[in-house]
Amino acid sequence: MLTQSKIKVTVIDDDLQMTEMLKDFIEQKYPAAETTAYASGEEALEKIFEEPDMIILDYHLDSKNSEAMNGVQILKKLKDRYPNVHIVFVSGQEKAEVAANTMKYGAYDYIVKNENAFQRLEIVMKNILGNTQLKKSAGAQRFFNYLLVALIAALIIGIIVIKMS
């Protein structure tokens, strides 16, 4: 079952209250989730060493530091480092051009912080994590297929060697 799978989710938001709400939501929906949170994009870039299954990113990250990079700048850097990671924006920024820009640079989705945000996030997470689980399963299946082919080849070679003796 997907909710029992070990997943890694990173939250990047400078709003502590929103960060806690997101972490609580994720851990309620996915009890086996390992959720890591960062208050700035710069902090996340310094401390993320392993690709998470997904990243939830805010657009405005400058409440503590007016010189901080915005979400799109962080998105570009994260995509350079982890091109396959799914990044979902959850932001109060409602401008269509901002949402379009995030998608242009590789965001998986853009969710506006409103009364439907967590419902939309749940749907997006199911899609992303379902796809992630399928890819992991397909990778394991490929490995076992190669192993099976190698064993069959060894068996055939063994039979040929025995018959030639």
N, CA, C and O of each residue as an XYZ file, in Angstrom:
660
protein
N       0.840     -1.188      0.000
C       0.000      0.000      0.000
C       0.881      1.246      0.000
O       1.872      1.303      0.729
N       0.536      2.230     -0.799
C       1.360      3.421     -0.973
C       1.593      4.162      0.321
O       2.699      4.650      0.554
N       0.581      4.263      1.178
C       0.742      5.047      2.397
C       1.725      4.401      3.363
O       2.173      5.058      4.302
N       2.071      3.140      3.161
C       3.024      2.465      4.035
C       4.442      2.515      3.490
O       5.387      2.105      4.164
N       4.592      3.018      2.269
C       5.906      3.081      1.643
C       6.741      4.191      2.253
O       6.221      5.234      2.649
N       8.034      3.954      2.322
C       8.975      4.958      2.809
C       9.151      5.996      1.701
O       9.597      5.673      0.600
N       8.801      7.231      2.002
C       8.953      8.300      1.028
C       9.692      9.463      1.674
O       9.630      9.664      2.887
N      10.390     10.223      0.840
C      11.132     11.392      1.320
C      10.533     12.637      0.682
O      10.513     12.782     -0.540
N      10.045     13.529      1.534
C       9.443     14.776      1.062
C      10.188     15.937      1.705
O      10.423     15.943      2.914
N      10.554     16.910      0.894
C      11.215     18.116      1.378
C      10.261     19.289      1.223
O       9.643     19.467      0.173
N      10.147     20.088      2.281
C       9.312     21.285      2.266
C      10.239     22.489      2.381
O      11.080     22.552      3.277
N      10.077     23.448      1.464
C      10.871     24.678      1.509
C       9.882     25.842      1.570
O       9.245     26.186      0.574
N       9.767     26.438      2.754
C       8.824     27.544      2.972
C       9.317     28.370      4.143
O       9.713     27.819      5.170
N       9.297     29.683      4.001
C       9.776     30.544      5.081
C       8.700     30.846      6.122
O       8.979     31.500      7.126
N       7.483     30.379      5.894
C       6.384     30.551      6.845
C       6.336     29.324      7.751
O       5.901     28.255      7.323
N       6.779     29.470      9.000
C       6.866     28.351      9.934
C       5.518     27.672     10.143
O       5.449     26.444     10.212
N       4.457     28.446     10.245
C       3.128     27.869     10.458
C       2.717     27.007      9.257
O       2.207     25.901      9.435
N       2.932     27.502      8.054
C       2.592     26.735      6.859
C       3.460     25.482      6.763
O       2.978     24.415      6.382
N       4.720     25.614      7.104
C       5.624     24.464      7.079
C       5.114     23.371      8.008
O       5.070     22.202      7.626
N       4.729     23.745      9.222
C       4.206     22.760     10.183
C       2.904     22.135      9.685
O       2.689     20.935      9.856
N       2.036     22.938      9.071
C       0.785     22.395      8.529
C       1.069     21.394      7.413
O       0.430     20.344      7.340
N       2.020     21.717      6.549
C       2.377     20.804      5.467
C       2.981     19.511      6.010
O       2.622     18.419      5.569
N       3.899     19.641      6.969
C       4.509     18.449      7.561
C       3.450     17.572      8.235
O       3.451     16.354      8.054
N       2.560     18.175      9.000
C       1.497     17.411      9.664
C       0.602     16.714      8.645
O       0.241     15.550      8.819
N       0.251     17.423      7.590
C      -0.588     16.858      6.535
C       0.089     15.651      5.890
O      -0.529     14.599      5.726
N       1.359     15.810      5.526
C       2.100     14.723      4.865
C       2.215     13.520      5.787
O       1.979     12.388      5.366
N       2.574     13.758      7.037
C       2.768     12.642      7.967
C       1.453     11.969      8.335
O       1.441     10.790      8.691
N       0.344     12.704      8.254
C      -0.970     12.089      8.496
C      -1.358     11.193      7.311
O      -1.847     10.080      7.505
N      -1.140     11.681      6.100
C      -1.504     10.921      4.896
C      -0.523      9.793      4.604
O      -0.905      8.747      4.080
N       0.749     10.012      4.948
C       1.807      9.046      4.661
C       2.623      8.824      5.930
O       3.673      9.443      6.103
N       2.156      7.949      6.821
C       2.823      7.757      8.119
C       4.297      7.354      8.022
O       5.069      7.629      8.942
N       4.691      6.722      6.949
C       6.087      6.303      6.796
C       6.945      7.389      6.147
O       8.115      7.160      5.840
N       6.364      8.565      5.940
C       7.097      9.642      5.266
C       8.215     10.189      6.136
O       8.086     10.303      7.355
N       9.304     10.521      5.482
C      10.409     11.224      6.123
C      10.356     12.642      5.557
O      10.728     12.876      4.407
N       9.894     13.578      6.372
C       9.700     14.954      5.918
C      10.794     15.843      6.483
O      11.039     15.857      7.689
N      11.442     16.577      5.609
C      12.481     17.521      6.008
C      12.031     18.901      5.567
O      11.503     19.069      4.468
N      12.244     19.895      6.434
C      11.805     21.253      6.101
C      12.964     22.234      6.195
O      13.852     22.102      7.038
N      12.931     23.216      5.311
C      13.924     24.280      5.294
C      13.200     25.614      5.197
O      12.200     25.739      4.490
N      13.714     26.610      5.913
C      13.081     27.927      5.955
C      13.523     28.827      4.801
O      12.964     29.907      4.608
N      14.516     28.391      4.039
C      14.952     29.180      2.883
C      15.464     28.246      1.795
O      15.876     27.115      2.051
N      15.423     28.757      0.590
C      15.946     27.982     -0.528
C      17.440     27.775     -0.417
O      17.958     26.713     -0.761
N      18.132     28.797      0.068
C      19.580     28.693      0.220
C      19.948     27.587      1.204
O      20.877     26.816      0.966
N      19.209     27.518      2.314
C      19.454     26.464      3.302
C      19.216     25.088      2.681
O      19.997     24.161      2.894
N      18.146     24.966      1.921
C      17.846     23.687      1.274
C      18.963     23.293      0.310
O      19.397     22.141      0.287
N      19.419     24.249     -0.477
C      20.494     23.943     -1.431
C      21.770     23.505     -0.724
O      22.510     22.671     -1.246
N      22.033     24.052      0.448
C      23.221     23.668      1.218
C      23.086     22.278      1.836
O      24.079     21.562      1.967
N      21.863     21.889      2.219
C      21.691     20.700      3.046
C      21.054     19.497      2.365
O      21.060     18.407      2.936
N      20.510     19.655      1.176
C      19.934     18.500      0.486
C      21.070     17.779     -0.243
O      21.658     18.304     -1.188
N      21.358     16.576      0.218
C      22.436     15.790     -0.386
C      21.911     14.570     -1.128
O      22.627     13.970     -1.930
N      20.672     14.206     -0.862
C      20.074     13.032     -1.486
C      18.740     13.429     -2.093
O      17.953     14.134     -1.462
N      18.483     12.983     -3.303
C      17.257     13.370     -4.003
C      16.018     12.855     -3.274
O      15.879     11.652     -3.057
N      15.114     13.768     -2.894
C      13.869     13.323     -2.271
C      12.898     12.823     -3.342
O      13.129     13.008     -4.537
N      11.810     12.187     -2.899
C      10.785     11.746     -3.842
C      10.030     12.948     -4.402
O       9.613     12.945     -5.561
N       9.858     13.976     -3.569
C       9.225     15.197     -4.038
C       9.607     16.375     -3.152
O      10.004     16.208     -1.998
N       9.477     17.578     -3.723
C       9.770     18.809     -3.000
C       8.547     19.711     -3.099
O       7.983     19.905     -4.176
N       8.151     20.256     -1.959
C       7.088     21.258     -1.925
C       7.774     22.591     -1.687
O       8.499     22.756     -0.706
N       7.545     23.545     -2.587
C       8.300     24.783     -2.603
C       7.364     25.990     -2.634
O       6.380     25.999     -3.373
N       7.671     26.993     -1.840
C       6.939     28.251     -1.850
C       7.582     29.189     -2.870
O       8.763     29.050     -3.191
N       6.811     30.133     -3.371
C       7.364     31.091     -4.331
C       8.114     32.217     -3.621
O       9.270     32.493     -3.943
N       7.464     32.864     -2.663
C       8.106     33.955     -1.914
C       8.852     33.373     -0.723
O       8.244     32.804      0.183
N      10.160     33.517     -0.730
C      11.001     32.965      0.337
C      11.838     34.061      0.995
O      12.929     33.798      1.500
N      11.325     35.281      0.985
C      12.135     36.408      1.436
C      11.628     37.098      2.704
O      12.007     38.240      2.964
N      10.787     36.442      3.493
C      10.264     37.104      4.687
C      11.336     37.300      5.758
O      11.245     38.238      6.550
N      12.329     36.447      5.794
C      13.402     36.566      6.788
C      14.636     37.276      6.227
O      15.414     37.876      6.969
N      14.796     37.196      4.913
C      15.958     37.801      4.260
C      15.491     38.373      2.919
O      15.146     37.629      2.001
N      15.488     39.681      2.823
C      14.994     40.329      1.594
C      15.859     40.013      0.374
O      15.422     40.217     -0.759
N      17.068     39.523      0.588
C      17.971     39.167     -0.509
C      17.823     37.701     -0.936
O      18.524     37.242     -1.838
N      16.923     36.980     -0.297
C      16.766     35.549     -0.577
C      16.273     35.317     -2.009
O      15.559     36.141     -2.580
N      16.672     34.183     -2.564
C      16.202     33.805     -3.895
C      14.719     33.475     -3.818
O      14.223     33.043     -2.777
N      14.015     33.680     -4.928
C      12.602     33.294     -4.947
C      12.475     31.828     -5.374
O      13.466     31.174     -5.701
N      11.265     31.339     -5.365
C      11.020     29.935     -5.662
C      11.479     29.492     -7.036
O      11.991     28.383     -7.186
N      11.306     30.337     -8.044
C      11.729     29.960     -9.396
C      13.248     29.830     -9.469
O      13.762     28.922    -10.122
N      13.964     30.728     -8.808
C      15.425     30.628     -8.788
C      15.871     29.334     -8.098
O      16.802     28.670     -8.552
N      15.205     28.986     -7.009
C      15.516     27.737     -6.302
C      15.135     26.538     -7.168
O      15.879     25.560     -7.242
N      13.980     26.614     -7.819
C      13.529     25.543     -8.717
C      14.596     25.243     -9.770
O      14.936     24.081     -9.996
N      15.122     26.280    -10.409
C      16.136     26.087    -11.454
C      17.365     25.366    -10.899
O      17.890     24.450    -11.532
N      17.817     25.776     -9.729
C      19.002     25.151     -9.127
C      18.720     23.698     -8.725
O      19.562     22.822     -8.920
N      17.545     23.450     -8.171
C      17.190     22.078     -7.785
C      17.059     21.187     -9.018
O      17.481     20.031     -8.994
N      16.483     21.712    -10.083
C      16.323     20.925    -11.310
C      17.679     20.636    -11.962
O      17.865     19.582    -12.571
N      18.623     21.573    -11.834
C      19.977     21.307    -12.344
C      20.606     20.152    -11.575
O      21.267     19.294    -12.161
N      20.399     20.135    -10.268
C      20.999     19.123     -9.404
C      20.245     17.789     -9.482
O      20.857     16.723     -9.545
N      18.926     17.866     -9.475
C      18.067     16.670     -9.469
C      17.024     16.792    -10.580
O      15.878     17.145    -10.302
N      17.388     16.512    -11.812
C      16.458     16.744    -12.929
C      15.173     15.925    -12.865
O      14.176     16.310    -13.477
N      15.170     14.821    -12.152
C      13.986     13.960    -12.118
C      13.087     14.176    -10.911
O      12.036     13.545    -10.805
N      13.484     15.056    -10.002
C      12.665     15.264     -8.808
C      11.395     16.027     -9.180
O      11.419     16.922    -10.025
N      10.297     15.661     -8.543
C       9.015     16.337     -8.750
C       8.914     17.488     -7.755
O       8.955     17.279     -6.543
N       8.784     18.697     -8.278
C       8.694     19.885     -7.433
C       7.312     20.489     -7.603
O       6.881     20.799     -8.714
N       6.622     20.651     -6.471
C       5.269     21.217     -6.463
C       5.316     22.541     -5.720
O       5.772     22.610     -4.578
N       4.844     23.580     -6.370
C       4.736     24.872     -5.698
C       3.427     24.919     -4.925
O       2.370     24.579     -5.457
N       3.502     25.339     -3.677
C       2.328     25.645     -2.865
C       2.575     27.068     -2.395
O       3.396     27.307     -1.509
N       1.855     28.015     -2.998
C       2.188     29.420     -2.795
C       0.951     30.299     -2.738
O      -0.088     29.980     -3.315
N       1.084     31.398     -2.038
C       0.016     32.388     -1.975
C      -0.004     33.277     -3.205
O      -0.944     34.048     -3.395
N       1.004     33.183     -4.031
C       1.107     33.994     -5.245
C       0.068     33.496     -6.257
O       0.142     32.358     -6.721
N      -0.898     34.356     -6.595
C      -2.005     33.939     -7.458
C      -1.875     34.395     -8.906
O      -2.791     34.167     -9.695
N      -0.783     35.022     -9.276
C      -0.621     35.507    -10.647
C      -0.397     34.339    -11.601
O       0.446     33.473    -11.368
N      -1.172     34.340    -12.676
C      -1.080     33.261    -13.665
C       0.306     33.184    -14.286
O       0.803     32.091    -14.559
N       0.942     34.344    -14.515
C       2.273     34.317    -15.147
C       3.322     33.698    -14.225
O       4.284     33.095    -14.701
N       3.145     33.841    -12.910
C       4.068     33.206    -11.969
C       3.900     31.686    -12.039
O       4.882     30.947    -12.111
N       2.654     31.235    -12.018
C       2.388     29.797    -12.120
C       2.927     29.238    -13.431
O       3.544     28.173    -13.448
N       2.696     29.948    -14.519
C       3.186     29.503    -15.831
C       4.711     29.438    -15.846
O       5.291     28.513    -16.413
N       5.356     30.420    -15.224
C       6.817     30.442    -15.159
C       7.365     29.232    -14.406
O       8.362     28.640    -14.817
N       6.715     28.871    -13.312
C       7.194     27.717    -12.544
C       7.102     26.449    -13.386
O       7.998     25.606    -13.358
N       6.012     26.325    -14.130
C       5.834     25.142    -14.973
C       6.863     25.151    -16.119
O       7.390     24.107    -16.503
N       7.131     26.332    -16.646
C       8.105     26.479    -17.729
C       9.480     25.966    -17.310
O      10.208     25.386    -18.116
N       9.826     26.184    -16.053
C      11.149     25.780    -15.564
C      11.143     24.415    -14.874
O      12.122     24.046    -14.224
N      10.058     23.671    -15.008
C      10.097     22.284    -14.580
C       9.285     21.897    -13.356
O       9.401     20.767    -12.882
N       8.460     22.808    -12.827
C       7.612     22.415    -11.697
C       6.585     21.389    -12.166
O       6.090     21.461    -13.291
N       6.277     20.455    -11.312
C       5.278     19.434    -11.625
C       3.878     20.040    -11.576
O       3.030     19.720    -12.409
N       3.636     20.916    -10.598
C       2.325     21.544    -10.451
C       2.469     22.814     -9.630
O       3.495     23.056     -8.995
N       1.419     23.614     -9.661
C       1.376     24.872     -8.917
C       0.040     24.928     -8.194
O      -1.018     24.900     -8.822
N       0.096     25.007     -6.874
C      -1.113     25.022     -6.049
C      -1.152     26.342     -5.289
O      -0.194     26.704     -4.607
N      -2.273     27.058     -5.412
C      -2.443     28.313     -4.691
C      -2.900     27.999     -3.272
O      -3.778     27.163     -3.059
N      -2.290     28.681     -2.306
C      -2.679     28.503     -0.904
C      -4.075     29.101     -0.708
O      -4.241     30.315     -0.591
N      -5.061     28.218     -0.676
C      -6.437     28.630     -0.407
C      -7.152     27.472      0.276
O      -6.509     26.523      0.725
N      -8.482     27.543      0.357
C      -9.225     26.512      1.086
C      -9.154     25.133      0.437
O      -9.459     24.135      1.092
N      -8.762     25.053     -0.826
C      -8.660     23.765     -1.525
C      -7.230     23.252     -1.655
O      -7.001     22.202     -2.254
N      -6.274     23.982     -1.101
C      -4.863     23.659     -1.319
C      -4.497     22.250     -0.857
O      -3.826     21.519     -1.585
N      -4.924     21.866      0.332
C      -4.528     20.547      0.833
C      -5.221     19.419      0.078
O      -4.649     18.343     -0.093
N      -6.433     19.657     -0.366
C      -7.136     18.662     -1.170
C      -6.402     18.466     -2.504
O      -6.200     17.332     -2.940
N      -6.009     19.557     -3.144
C      -5.246     19.464     -4.396
C      -3.893     18.819     -4.167
O      -3.437     18.012     -4.977
N      -3.241     19.181     -3.045
C      -1.936     18.611     -2.739
C      -2.035     17.101     -2.563
O      -1.153     16.366     -3.006
N      -3.087     16.641     -1.929
C      -3.265     15.201     -1.743
C      -3.359     14.486     -3.086
O      -2.760     13.426     -3.265
N      -4.092     15.044     -4.014
C      -4.234     14.438     -5.349
C      -2.887     14.427     -6.067
O      -2.493     13.414     -6.644
N      -2.189     15.550     -6.030
C      -0.887     15.657     -6.696
C       0.108     14.674     -6.080
O       0.853     14.009     -6.800
N       0.120     14.582     -4.750
C       1.034     13.655     -4.081
C       0.740     12.216     -4.462
O       1.666     11.439     -4.695
N      -0.528     11.848     -4.531
C      -0.877     10.475     -4.939
C      -0.347     10.186     -6.335
O       0.182      9.104     -6.593
N      -0.490     11.153     -7.235
C       0.014     10.964     -8.600
C       1.530     10.824     -8.624
O       2.067      9.905     -9.242
N       2.209     11.731     -7.954
C       3.677     11.703     -7.949
C       4.201     10.441     -7.274
O       5.050      9.740     -7.826
N       3.701     10.160     -6.097
C       4.233      9.022     -5.343
C       3.824      7.698     -5.970
O       4.559      6.715     -5.879
N       2.662      7.665     -6.603
C       2.267      6.462     -7.342
C       3.217      6.213     -8.503
O       3.644      5.081     -8.728
N       3.548      7.270     -9.241
C       4.502      7.144    -10.351
C       5.881      6.752     -9.851
O       6.568      5.949    -10.484
N       6.291      7.314     -8.716
C       7.592      6.986     -8.133
C       7.647      5.507     -7.765
O       8.638      4.831     -8.043
N       6.587      5.010     -7.144
C       6.548      3.597     -6.766
C       6.584      2.702     -8.009
O       7.252      1.668     -8.012
N       5.860      3.103     -9.068
C       5.877      2.319    -10.306
C       7.278      2.263    -10.908
O       7.718      1.211    -11.372
N       7.977      3.401    -10.900
C       9.336      3.431    -11.445
C      10.270      2.543    -10.633
O      11.105      1.835    -11.196
N      10.128      2.579     -9.305
C      10.969      1.730     -8.459
C      10.659      0.265     -8.721
O      11.572     -0.557     -8.797
N       9.383     -0.070     -8.860
C       8.988     -1.451     -9.138
C       9.504     -1.895    -10.506
O       9.983     -3.018    -10.662
N       9.402     -1.008    -11.487
C       9.880     -1.338    -12.831
C      11.396     -1.564    -12.817
O      11.901     -2.454    -13.501
N      12.105     -0.767    -12.048
C      13.552     -0.949    -11.940
C      13.906     -2.292    -11.328
O      14.813     -2.975    -11.803
N      13.200     -2.668    -10.286
C      13.434     -3.965     -9.648
C      13.070     -5.091    -10.614
O      13.779     -6.094    -10.695
N      11.975     -4.928    -11.342
C      11.559     -5.942    -12.307
C      12.613     -6.104    -13.401
O      12.916     -7.226    -13.807
N      13.172     -4.994    -13.879
C      14.224     -5.052    -14.894
C      15.431     -5.837    -14.383
O      15.992     -6.663    -15.102
N      15.826     -5.572    -13.134
C      16.960     -6.273    -12.537
C      16.705     -7.779    -12.525
O      17.566     -8.566    -12.917
N      15.507     -8.173    -12.069
C      15.195     -9.598    -12.001
C      15.090    -10.223    -13.391
O      15.421    -11.395    -13.567
N      14.641     -9.465    -14.362
C      14.609     -9.976    -15.740
C      16.022    -10.246    -16.244
O      16.272    -11.289    -16.847
N      16.960     -9.311    -16.003
C      18.359     -9.518    -16.404
C      18.945    -10.731    -15.687
O      19.655    -11.534    -16.292
N      18.650    -10.857    -14.417
C      19.140    -11.986    -13.631
C      18.604    -13.303    -14.196
O      19.343    -14.278    -14.325
N      17.329    -13.320    -14.525
C      16.717    -14.523    -15.092
C      17.360    -14.877    -16.434
O      17.651    -16.046    -16.687
N      17.581    -13.894    -17.287
C      18.226    -14.139    -18.581
C      19.631    -14.687    -18.369
O      20.043    -15.611    -19.070
N      20.375    -14.129    -17.410
C      21.730    -14.607    -17.129
C      21.706    -16.052    -16.631
O      22.548    -16.857    -17.028
N      20.757    -16.380    -15.775
C      20.651    -17.756    -15.270
C      20.295    -18.736    -16.379
O      20.849    -19.833    -16.445
N      19.378    -18.344    -17.245
C      18.994    -19.212    -18.367
C      20.190    -19.404    -19.306
O      20.444    -20.513    -19.777
N      20.921    -18.314    -19.574
C      22.108    -18.419    -20.436
C      23.137    -19.354    -19.805
O      23.734    -20.179    -20.497
N      23.343    -19.228    -18.501
C      24.296    -20.105    -17.808
C      23.834    -21.551    -17.874
O      24.649    -22.452    -18.071
N      22.551    -21.781    -17.713
C      21.991    -23.133    -17.788
C      22.213    -23.726    -19.175
O      22.633    -24.876    -19.298
N      21.935    -22.952    -20.213
C      22.119    -23.430    -21.590
C      23.591    -23.739    -21.861
O      23.922    -24.770    -22.446
N      24.457    -22.842    -21.434
C      25.898    -23.071    -21.615
C      26.321    -24.324    -20.859
O      27.111    -25.124    -21.362
N      25.795    -24.491    -19.652
C      26.115    -25.695    -18.879
C      25.661    -26.968    -19.569
O      26.380    -27.967    -19.581
N      24.476    -26.932    -20.139
C      23.963    -28.108    -20.857
C      24.817    -28.389    -22.079
O      25.124    -29.548    -22.358
N      25.203    -27.368    -22.807
C      26.047    -27.538    -23.999
C      27.408    -28.128    -23.599
O      27.908    -29.037    -24.261
N      28.002    -27.614    -22.524
C      29.297    -28.108    -22.066
C      29.175    -29.566    -21.654
O      30.058    -30.359    -21.983
N      28.127    -29.949    -20.954
C      27.935    -31.345    -20.524
C      27.768    -32.258    -21.720
O      28.352    -33.341    -21.755
N      26.982    -31.844    -22.703
C      26.746    -32.678    -23.898
C      28.014    -32.830    -24.734
O      28.199    -33.850    -25.398
N      28.886    -31.826    -24.708
C      30.111    -31.888    -25.482
C      31.157    -32.767    -24.798
O      32.108    -33.206    -25.444
N      30.994    -33.026    -23.516
C      31.991    -33.811    -22.784
C      31.884    -35.276    -23.076
O      32.654    -36.070    -22.536
